[in-house]
Amino acid sequence: MSKESPHILLVEDEPSIAELLRFTMQGAGFATTIATDVSQARKSIAESLPHAVLLDWMLPDSSGLVLLNELRREPRTAALPVIMLTAKGMEEDKVKGLNEGADDYVTKPFSPKELVARVQALLRRKTPEIGSQVLKYGGISIDVERRQVSVAERPVALDQAEFKLLRYLVAHPDRIFSRSQLLDKVWGDHTFIEERTVDVHIMRLRKSLGDLSHYVQTVRGVGYRLSTEAQD
């Protein structure tokens, strides 16, 4: 299987800087989309939710802070990782950006290597199923890079859907997710499939986990969670 490339939305109106960002991010293994203003960024996010946004402060049709405020108000994008990218270097501007909900702040001119490191660190912190190389929980180990899974030190072959589902659950252990949340987070928020499909994949995943199938627990009336704790 090929590795899934995290998708970064680059919101930048200066063509030379946008191209540098694209080159830098793609060179680090990210897929990219460029938006040159807030309007284009809104449209891109509405069509497909990226894994992170590099957001310029000053844009032709509005301020990047306006878009940031919109993202933080909407449940679908409230936790979307955002790094502000701007020529503004004053301390009060950095504080304002962070107070408005930015996760990090990079000042132009920027070091490409530092920017990549900031993006990778942010993804590891906020979306560990994407940013981490190895995920472990109990007797489950996932090598994200190689897409290899071991259960109780035994290699297990999973299809793509099972792998993505297990990867997400292992990255967020002991948290309860509804079927709709799993559809959004694992299959994408624009995937039009029935919620009951999640039940089918959960059943198949449990079968693949064998002796550790009890890790995948049904929370009656709510959804599912991955836990080593005994259910009530």
N, C-alpha and C positions, 0 to 999 in steps of 0.2 A: 504494500500500500504506500502511496505517496504521502508525505507529511502535509498536514493542513497548514497553510500559511496564515498567520494572523493578519487581519485586514485593518490597515491604518488609514483614516481619512485625513488628508492634508488640506487645511483651509488656509490658503495663502494666495494673495493677488499678484505678487511680484513674480513674473515668469521665471527669472533666473533662480530665485530662492525656491520656488515650487519645484523646479527641475532638480535642484540640488537635494531637496528633501526626498523627492521620488527616488533619485539615484541612491541616496544614502540608505533609505529604508528598504528598497528592493535588494540592495547589496547585502543587507543583514537578514534577508529571507522573508521580509514582510510583503504582503500584497498591498497595493496602494490605490487610492482614488483621490483626485485633486478637485477641490472646489475653490473657485476664485472669489466667492463672496458668501454672505450669510444665506442668501436665497438658495444658491446651489447646494450649500451644506445641508440646509433643511431638507431639500428634495432627496439628496443622497441618503441621509439618515432615515428618512421616511421609507425609502425603497429597501434599504438593507442596513441593519445595525452593525457598525464597525466594532472592532475590539478596542480601539482607542482613537482619540482625535488629537492631532497637533493643530492648535488653533491660534491664528495670528490675532493680535490685539486690534490693529487698525485695518478695516476692510472697507471697500468702496461704498457699500450700501448700508453698513451699520457697524457697530463695534462688536468685536468678538465677545465682549462681556455680555452683550444682549443675548447672543446665542447661548452662551454658557448658562445664563439665568434660565432660559427656556428649557435647556436640557435638564437642569437640576429640578425643575418644577414638575416634569413629566415622569410618571412612574417607570415608563419603558426605558428612559435614558438617565434616570436619576443617579445611577451608579456607574455610568459610562466613564471610563478613564479619560481625562482631558489634561493635556499639557499646554499651557499658554506659551506662545512663541512670539516675541516682540522685541523691537528696538528699544523699548522703554527700559531703563536701567535703574530708575530711582527706587529707593527702598519702599516708599509709600505705594508705588505702582505694583510692586511685587506683592506687598501685603494685601492690597485691594483685590488683586487677581485670586490669591489664595483664599481670602475671605469670601469671595463670590462663589467659591466651590471648585476652583482649579486644583488638580492633584499635584501639579508640579509647575515649574516656571523656568524657561530657558531664554536667555537674552541673546539677541543677535549682536554681532556675528557669533555663531556657535561652532563648537567642535563637533564634527560628524560622529566621532567615536563616543563622545560624551552624550550626545543626543540619543544614540542607539542604546547606550547603557542605561540612560534614564527611562526610555520606553520599556526596555526589557525588565528593569527593576519594578516599574509600575505594573506591568502585566503579571509579574510573579506575585506581587502583593495583592492585586485586586481580582485577577483572573488566573489563579494558579493552574487551572486545567489547560491553559494556553501557554503561560510563561515558564512553567517548570519543566525540567528535563526528566526528572524521575519523581513519581508520586507513590507514596506508600501509606498503607493503612492496615493495621492488623497483619494478617497473612497475605495481603494483596500487594503486589508491586507492579508498577506500570512504567516502562521505559517509553516516554512520550515520543522521543526522537525516532526510535526504531519501531514503535507501535508493537512492543512485545509485552505480554502480560504473564505474570506467574502467580499462581495461587498455592500457598503452602509450599513454595519453592518448586512447584511443578508448572512447566510451560502450558499455557492455555491459549487455544486459537479462538479469537472472537471475530465476528463479522464487523463491518464498519459501524453499524448502528449500536451494537453491543459495546464496542470499544469506546465510542463517544459517550454513551450513557454511563459506563463504569468510570471513565476518566472524570466526568463531571461529579459523580457521587463521591469518588475518592478525594477529589479536590475540596469537597465541602461536606466532610463527615458529620454525622449526628444532626444535620439540618433536615427539616421536613420540607419536601417540595410537592406541590400539587401536580397533577398531570399536565395542566396548562403551562406551569412554570418549566417543567422538564421539556415540553415541546419547544418552548421559546428558547431555552438556554442550550439545549442539545441539538435540536433540529433547525433552529432558526425561527425568529419571531414572525416570519412571513410564510411559514410552512402550513399548508392547508390540508392537514390530515386529522382524523378523529382522535380525540383524547384517549379513547379506549385502545388505540394502537400502542400507547405506552405500556399498557398492561401486558400486551403480547411480548414486547421487548423485555420487560421485567421478567416474565416467565422464562424466556429463553436465556437471559443473563443468569438467573438463578441456576438453571440446569448446567450452564457452562462453569459456574463457580463450584459446583459439586459440594464437597464437605463444608464449604464456607457460604453456601447459599443462604444460610440464616442471617448473614450480614445485611442482605437486602430485605428490609422490613416494610410491611404494609402498615400504615397508620390509618386506621379505619375512619372513613369519612373525610380524610384530608389528602393523603397521597402516599409518598414513599420516603424512606430515609436509609442511609447506610450507617450501620452502627454495630459495634461488638457487644453492646449492652443487651441483656436479656429484656424481651418485651414484657410489659405488664400482663 
